[in-house]
């Protein structure tokens, strides 16, 4: 089955057509959900077998699903017999305990289609060669999804995986990729490494960036995004997804927020009490991923914070766009009466070219939360430290301790064996014995 035979063009149709299609899919999705023990208990009376369309405005009346629900009742979310499962992934556990997410054969087709829609919107197609700089092992779904999606649009994948800049440079010299998928911070280092070698990137048509936003809260490009496009000579597209929702939000050619395929998901933004917020207001991202067979979800609270932009997009789609992720709800910090998200600090740090590696640590000392930023700086000059301190104070509105350390020491904290992702936020609040700085 070619995943692109689905309704790629649905997003370009009228708002009424999109709503009608989503309501039909939502009704079918809810009927399937009650096959899972968890939703059989939760959706009593909501998913009627005879219901052909479920009004979108009625979705807000259904209960929200949390990560805690998924952790506590993991097996009860399975809506198919165990023998129908074809692949098992594990969430990263960034803000809690890792959970299993089980996919059927149809779910894997859906996964390929999901990424194909994203990649096609970035201009990828037959004849492209896609360098994957993310892992495909360790029960990680993202790399596998990108592999399937690139092949679904007719491109060739180069599975370089997690590698040092030197290793990727050798692969690039041999394979001549036209697209690169990876974490923006690393792709900036790789781009600089290629320039230092006297082999600046050639023939790159796009960078698909994961894990770190490329836009600020107003959807303007960050300094990190500008550096990437200058180093690689190609547009950089930001994406967002999670293991649980299996639905990606990816920028189009306009690069003004992430689109999701309307036949794959419905997104809401809610406040702390779970009330739906209007477009433009910031809150927690809630996703109902449509068409999932193995472990379907209804109104899943991602824990990530953002907003929806609904003004017309130059690309012609009539679907709302998700803003950059502004932070994680569970990671919101309150230091001396001022609140901020670690992601805000990271955005500042990414904009300073002299900074190498970094992480933010919070711990409770003397009954109060204290935040410190540990980073490597090259060259380490007093004026550079003052610039970093001033920029952080301007954005965070509170002064945090700055600890400049050797890059090797910072890297040991950021890249650890048990984690698939760089650890930029270390939360030691409530630790019995505060660790040494």
C-alpha positions in Angstrom: 0.0 0.0 0.0 1.3 3.5 -0.9 0.7 5.7 2.2 0.4 8.7 -0.1 -2.8 7.4 -1.5 -4.5 8.8 1.6 -5.8 12.4 1.6 -2.7 14.5 1.4 -4.8 17.3 -0.3 -7.4 17.4 2.5 -5.5 20.2 4.3 -5.9 22.4 1.2 -9.7 22.0 1.0 -12.3 24.3 2.6 -12.7 24.5 6.4 -16.1 22.9 6.1 -14.7 19.9 4.2 -11.9 19.5 6.6 -14.3 19.6 9.6 -16.7 17.0 8.0 -13.8 14.6 7.3 -12.5 15.0 10.8 -15.9 14.4 12.4 -16.3 11.2 10.4 -12.8 10.0 11.4 -13.4 11.0 15.0 -16.6 9.0 15.3 -14.8 5.9 13.9 -11.8 6.6 16.2 -14.1 6.7 19.3 -15.8 3.5 18.3 -12.5 1.8 18.1 -11.2 3.2 21.3 -13.8 1.4 23.4 -12.1 -1.8 22.4 -9.4 -0.8 24.9 -10.3 -1.6 28.5 -9.2 1.9 29.6 -11.6 3.7 27.3 -14.3 1.2 27.7 -14.4 2.5 31.3 -13.9 6.2 30.4 -16.1 6.7 27.3 -19.3 5.1 28.5 -22.1 6.5 26.3 -19.8 8.7 24.2 -18.8 6.3 21.4 -22.1 5.1 20.0 -21.7 2.4 17.4 -24.3 4.0 15.2 -22.7 7.5 15.3 -21.4 8.4 11.8 -20.0 11.8 12.8 -18.9 13.1 16.1 -19.1 17.0 16.4 -15.7 18.6 17.0 -17.2 20.9 19.5 -18.3 17.9 21.6 -14.8 16.6 21.8 -14.0 19.0 24.7 -16.7 17.3 26.8 -14.8 14.0 26.7 -12.2 13.2 29.5 -8.6 14.1 29.0 -5.9 11.4 29.0 -2.7 12.0 30.9 0.8 10.5 30.8 0.1 9.3 34.3 -2.9 7.3 32.9 -0.6 5.8 30.3 2.0 4.9 32.9 -0.4 3.4 35.4 -2.6 1.5 32.9 -0.3 0.9 30.0 -1.6 -2.5 29.0 -5.3 -1.3 29.2 -4.7 1.0 26.3 -4.2 -1.9 23.8 -7.3 -2.1 21.6 -6.2 -5.2 19.5 -5.2 -8.7 20.4 -1.5 -8.9 21.5 -0.7 -11.0 18.4 -1.7 -8.1 16.1 1.2 -6.0 17.5 4.1 -5.7 15.0 6.4 -3.2 16.7 7.0 -1.9 20.2 8.6 1.5 21.0 9.3 3.1 24.3 8.8 6.7 25.2 11.9 8.6 26.3 10.6 9.2 29.8 11.8 12.8 29.7 9.2 13.9 32.2 8.3 10.6 33.8 8.5 6.8 33.6 9.0 5.4 30.1 6.0 3.7 28.7 5.4 1.2 25.9 3.6 2.2 22.7 2.5 -0.8 20.5 2.0 -0.5 16.8 0.1 -2.8 14.4 0.9 -3.2 10.7 -1.7 -0.5 9.9 -0.1 1.8 12.5 3.2 1.4 10.7 1.6 2.4 7.4 0.0 5.4 9.2 3.4 6.3 10.6 5.0 6.3 7.2 2.1 8.4 5.8 2.4 10.8 8.7 6.1 11.5 8.0 5.5 11.4 4.2 3.0 14.3 4.5 5.6 16.3 6.5 8.5 15.6 4.1 6.5 16.2 1.0 5.5 19.6 2.5 9.2 20.4 2.8 9.8 19.6 -0.9 11.3 16.1 -0.5 10.5 13.6 -3.2 11.8 11.0 -5.6 15.5 11.3 -6.2 16.4 12.8 -2.9 19.0 11.3 -0.6 18.2 11.7 3.1 20.9 11.6 5.7 19.4 10.4 9.1 21.6 11.5 12.0 19.3 10.1 14.7 19.1 6.6 16.1 16.9 3.8 14.8 17.6 1.5 17.7 16.9 1.4 21.5 13.2 1.3 21.0 13.2 4.8 19.6 10.4 5.6 17.2 11.6 8.9 15.6 14.4 7.6 13.5 12.3 4.7 12.3 9.5 7.0 11.4 11.8 9.3 9.3 13.2 6.2 7.5 9.7 5.1 6.6 8.5 8.5 5.6 11.4 9.3 3.4 11.0 6.0 1.6 7.2 6.7 1.2 7.9 9.8 -0.8 10.3 7.9 -3.0 13.5 9.2 -1.4 16.6 7.1 -0.5 17.7 7.0 3.1 21.2 7.1 4.4 21.1 5.7 8.0 24.2 7.2 9.5 22.6 7.3 12.9 24.2 8.7 16.1 27.7 9.6 15.1 30.5 12.1 15.7 30.8 15.1 13.3 33.8 13.4 11.7 31.8 10.3 10.9 29.0 12.2 9.4 31.4 14.3 7.4 32.8 11.2 5.8 29.4 9.9 5.0 28.4 13.2 3.4 31.5 13.3 1.2 30.7 9.8 0.0 26.9 9.8 -0.3 26.1 13.4 -1.3 22.7 13.8 0.6 20.2 16.4 -0.4 18.3 16.4 2.9 19.6 16.0 6.4 17.5 15.1 9.5 18.8 15.8 13.0 18.9 17.9 16.1 19.5 21.6 15.2 22.3 22.1 17.8 24.2 19.2 16.4 23.6 20.1 12.8 25.1 23.6 13.5 28.2 21.9 14.8 28.3 19.5 11.8 28.0 22.5 9.4 30.8 24.3 11.1 32.9 21.2 11.0 32.4 20.8 7.3 33.4 24.5 6.7 36.5 24.0 8.9 37.4 21.0 6.7 37.2 23.3 3.6 34.2 21.2 2.4 31.1 23.4 2.9 27.9 21.6 2.3 26.9 21.4 -1.4 23.5 20.3 -2.9 21.6 20.3 0.4 17.9 21.2 -0.3 16.6 21.1 3.2 17.3 20.4 6.9 14.5 18.6 8.9 15.1 19.6 12.5 13.9 17.7 15.5 14.0 18.2 19.3 14.7 21.9 19.4 12.6 24.8 18.1 13.8 27.0 15.3 11.2 29.8 15.9 10.6 32.1 18.8 7.2 32.7 20.4 6.3 35.1 17.6 7.3 32.5 14.9 10.3 34.5 13.9 13.6 32.5 13.1 16.0 32.2 16.0 19.7 32.8 15.7 20.2 29.0 15.7 17.9 28.8 12.6 19.7 31.6 10.9 23.1 29.9 11.6 21.8 26.6 10.2 20.6 28.1 6.9 23.8 30.1 6.5 26.1 27.1 7.2 24.1 24.6 5.0 22.8 27.0 2.3 19.3 25.5 2.7 16.0 26.1 4.5 15.6 24.5 8.0 12.2 23.1 8.9 11.1 22.5 12.5 9.1 19.5 13.5 7.3 18.3 16.7 5.9 14.9 17.7 6.0 12.3 20.5 6.0 8.5 20.8 2.5 8.5 22.2 0.6 10.7 19.6 2.4 9.3 16.5 1.3 12.5 14.7 3.8 15.1 13.6 3.6 18.9 13.3 6.0 20.0 10.6 6.7 23.3 9.0 5.9 24.0 5.3 7.7 26.2 2.9 6.5 29.3 4.8 8.2 28.1 8.0 5.6 29.8 10.3 4.5 27.0 12.6 3.8 23.2 12.3 1.0 21.7 10.2 -0.4 18.3 11.1 -2.3 16.2 8.5 -6.0 16.8 9.4 -6.9 13.2 8.8 -4.4 12.1 11.4 -5.1 14.3 14.4 -7.1 17.0 16.1 -5.2 19.4 18.4 -6.5 21.5 21.2 -4.8 23.9 23.7 -6.0 23.8 27.3 -5.3 25.6 30.5 -4.2 24.0 33.8 -7.8 23.1 34.6 -8.3 21.4 31.2 -10.5 24.1 29.7 -10.0 24.7 25.9 -8.3 28.0 25.1 -9.0 30.0 21.9 -6.4 30.3 19.1 -3.4 32.4 20.0 -3.5 31.7 23.8 -0.7 29.7 25.3 -1.5 26.4 27.1 -0.9 22.7 27.1 -1.0 20.9 23.8 -3.6 18.2 23.7 -3.8 15.8 20.7 -6.4 13.2 19.6 -4.5 11.1 17.1 -7.0 9.7 14.5 -6.7 6.3 12.9 -4.5 4.5 15.4 -5.3 0.9 15.7 -3.0 -0.5 18.4 -3.1 2.0 21.3 -5.6 4.7 20.4 -5.7 7.9 22.5 -8.4 10.5 23.2 -7.4 14.0 24.2 -3.9 13.2 25.2 -2.2 15.8 27.4 1.3 16.0 26.0 2.7 18.1 28.8 4.2 20.5 26.2 3.2 24.2 26.1 2.3 26.1 22.9 -0.5 27.8 21.0 -2.4 27.5 17.8 -2.0 30.0 14.9 -5.1 30.1 12.7 -4.4 32.9 10.2 -4.1 31.8 6.6 -0.8 30.2 5.7 1.0 31.2 2.5 1.3 27.5 1.5 -2.5 27.3 1.0 -3.4 24.9 3.8 -6.5 25.6 5.8 -5.4 24.0 9.0 -4.2 25.6 12.3 -0.5 25.6 12.9 1.2 24.7 16.1 3.7 27.2 17.6 7.1 26.2 18.7 7.1 24.3 22.0 7.7 27.0 24.6 8.4 24.6 27.4 7.1 21.6 29.3 4.4 22.1 31.9 6.1 19.9 34.4 9.4 21.8 34.0 8.1 25.3 34.8 10.5 26.9 37.3 9.8 29.6 39.9 13.0 31.3 41.0 12.7 34.2 43.5 9.1 34.7 42.5 9.7 34.7 38.7 8.5 31.8 36.5 10.1 30.6 33.3 10.7 27.4 31.3 14.1 25.9 30.7 13.4 26.1 27.0 13.5 29.9 27.3 17.0 29.7 28.7 18.0 27.2 26.0 16.8 29.6 23.3 19.1 32.3 24.7 22.1 29.9 24.9 21.6 28.6 21.4 21.9 32.2 20.1 25.4 32.7 21.5 28.0 31.3 19.1 30.7 31.2 21.7 28.8 28.6 23.8 29.6 24.9 23.3 27.6 22.5 25.5 25.3 23.5 28.3 22.7 22.3 30.7 20.5 23.9 33.4 20.3 22.4 36.9 17.8 23.2 39.6 18.1 22.0 43.2 16.5 22.9 46.5 19.0 24.6 48.9 18.0 26.1 52.2 14.3 25.5 51.4 14.5 27.5 48.2 14.9 26.5 44.6 18.1 27.5 43.0 18.9 27.4 39.3 22.4 27.3 37.7 23.5 27.1 34.1 26.6 25.0 33.4 28.3 25.7 30.0 31.5 25.7 28.1 32.6 28.9 26.4 35.2 29.4 23.6 36.9 31.8 23.9 36.2 32.3 27.6 36.5 36.0 28.1 35.0 38.3 30.8 33.0 40.2 28.2 31.6 37.0 26.8 30.4 35.9 30.2 28.8 39.4 30.7 27.0 39.1 27.4 25.6 35.7 28.3 24.5 36.9 31.8 22.9 40.1 30.4 20.9 38.1 27.7 19.7 35.6 30.2 18.6 38.3 32.6 16.7 40.1 29.9 14.8 37.0 28.8 14.3 35.3 32.2 13.8 38.4 34.3 15.8 36.8 37.1 19.5 36.3 37.5 20.7 32.6 37.6 24.2 31.4 38.5 26.5 30.9 35.5 29.1 28.1 35.8 31.7 28.0 33.0 33.3 24.6 32.9 35.5 22.5 30.5 33.5 21.2 27.6 34.4 17.6 28.4 32.9 18.0 31.9 29.7 19.5 30.6 29.4 16.8 27.9 29.5 14.1 30.6 26.4 15.5 32.1 24.6 16.1 28.8 25.3 12.9 27.0 24.8 9.8 29.3 24.6 6.2 28.3 21.0 5.6 29.5 19.4 8.4 27.6 18.7 8.6 23.8 18.6 12.4 24.0 20.9 15.1 25.3 20.0 16.0 28.9 19.8 19.7 29.1 17.6 20.0 32.2 18.6 18.3 35.5 16.0 18.5 38.1 17.3 17.8 41.6 14.4 19.4 43.6 13.5 17.1 46.5 16.8 15.2 46.4 17.8 13.9 49.9 21.4 14.9 49.3 22.0 17.7 46.9 24.7 16.7 44.4 28.0 18.5 44.1 28.0 21.3 41.6 
